[in-house]
C-alpha cells in the first residue's frame, strides 16, 4: 500500500511537470508569435490617386495592392475628372444608376447637410467652378478676377442638397434641377480610406496606416506602440502643430493653407461656404477631427471649418466618439 501511494505521488509530480511544460510552450509561442508580428518589416507604398498622394503602410504587400485597387475603384466611381464616373454621368444626365458605394456616400452627405444646417453641401460644385481657386493659385495677381455678386447669386440658385433625390429601392440618384453639380471632394477621400482599411482587414491585416493626403486611419499598432501622426502647422509648410498617437482611429484635417490664392492682400481659401457663396473667412485656419471612421472625420472637418468654432464644436457633439482640434488666427 505504501509503495502504491509513493508511486502515485511520483506520477502526480510528473503530470504537473508535463502541465507546466505545455503551459510554458504555449506562452512561448504566444509571445514570439506577437513578437514576430511586431518585428515583421512594414512596407510603405505611395500612389497619386484622387488628386492627392495616397500612402499605405502595412506588413503585407499583397494586401496593400488590394487596398490600392479598392481606392482606385472608389475614384472611378466618384471623380469629377473622369467622364465615365458615376458622379460625372449624374452631373451630365441628371440621373444615374448608382453603386452601393456612391449611394452610401451621397446618403451620408445628405445626413450631414441636415445636421450642419447646410454648411456641408456636396452640390457646391457651381461655386467651386466659379471661384476656380486651383486655377487662380497659378495666376499672376493681375490676372485674377473675383466673381461679382450676380454670378455668385446665380451659382447659389443651383446649390442645395435638397436638389438630390435618392430612390433606394432602385439604387437611382436624381438631380431635381439642371446645372446642379455634385462634388464629393469633402468626403470621398475619407470614404476611400475606410474602404482600403476594410480590404486590408479582409486580407488578414491587423496593423496598418492609410493616408489620403491628410485623411488618415490607423489600424491596430505599429510594433508595440500606437501609430504616431503629425498634424501640420497651418502657417509653416514643414512644421508640425502637434503629434498624436492613434489606434483604430481616424483623423482628418481641413485648412486654408494648401489651396488658396491672395488678391489685394486678402487670402481666398478653397473651402466655400455653400450658404453665402464666398470662401470661408471666420478666423479658423485649421480643423482636425478624430473619429471612429475616416468618412465622418473627413466630412465633419469641412462642416466645422465652414460653421466656425462655436457652432462647429456643437455639431461635433452630435456624433459619437468625435473629438475636434481647432486652430484659429
Residue, then its C-alpha position, 0 to 999 in steps of 0.5 A: x500500500x505504501x509503495x502504491x501511494x509513493x508511486x502515485x505521488x511520483x506520477x502526480x509530480x510528473x503530470x504537473x511537470x508535463x502541465x507546466x511544460x505545455x503551459x510554458x510552450x504555449x506562452x512561448x509561442x504566444x509571445x514570439x508569435x506577437x513578437x514576430x508580428x511586431x518585428x515583421x518589416x512594414x512596407x510603405x507604398x505611395x500612389x497619386x490617386x484622387x488628386x492627392x498622394x495616397x500612402x499605405x503602410x502595412x506588413x503585407x504587400x499583397x494586401x496593400x495592392x488590394x487596398x490600392x485597387x479598392x481606392x482606385x475603384x472608389x475614384x472611378x466611381x466618384x471623380x469629377x475628372x473622369x467622364x465615365x464616373x458615376x458622379x460625372x454621368x449624374x452631373x451630365x444626365x441628371x440621373x444615374x444608376x448608382x453603386x452601393x458605394x456612391x449611394x452610401x456616400x451621397x446618403x451620408x452627405x445628405x445626413x450631414x447637410x441636415x445636421x450642419x444646417x447646410x454648411x456641408x453641401x456636396x452640390x457646391x460644385x457651381x461655386x467651386x467652378x466659379x471661384x476656380x481657386x486651383x486655377x487662380x493659385x497659378x495666376x499672376x495677381x493681375x490676372x485674377x478676377x473675383x466673381x461679382x455678386x450676380x454670378x455668385x447669386x446665380x451659382x447659389x440658385x443651383x446649390x442645395x442638397x435638397x436638389x438630390x433625390x435618392x430612390x433606394x429601392x432602385x439604387x437611382x440618384x436624381x438631380x431635381x434641377x439642371x446645372x446642379x453639380x455634385x462634388x464629393x471632394x469633402x468626403x470621398x477621400x475619407x470614404x476611400x480610406x475606410x474602404x482600403x482599411x476594410x480590404x486590408x482587414x479582409x486580407x488578414x491585416x491587423x496593423x496598418x496606416x492609410x493616408x489620403x493626403x491628410x485623411x488618415x486611419x490607423x489600424x491596430x499598432x505599429x510594433x508595440x506602440x500606437x501609430x504616431x501622426x503629425x498634424x501640420x502647422x497651418x502657417x509653416x509648410x514643414x512644421x508640425x502643430x502637434x503629434x498624436x498617437x492613434x489606434x483604430x482611429x481616424x483623423x482628418x484635417x481641413x485648412x486654408x493653407x494648401x489651396x488658396x490664392x491672395x488678391x489685394x492682400x486678402x487670402x481666398x481659401x478653397x473651402x466655400x461656404x455653400x450658404x453665402x457663396x464666398x470662401x470661408x473667412x471666420x478666423x479658423x485656419x485649421x480643423x482636425x477631427x478624430x473619429x471612429x471612421x475616416x468618412x465622418x472625420x473627413x466630412x465633419x472637418x469641412x462642416x466645422x471649418x465652414x460653421x466656425x468654432x462655436x457652432x462647429x464644436x456643437x455639431x461635433x457633439x452630435x456624433x459619437x466618439x468625435x473629438x475636434x482640434x481647432x486652430x484659429x488666427 
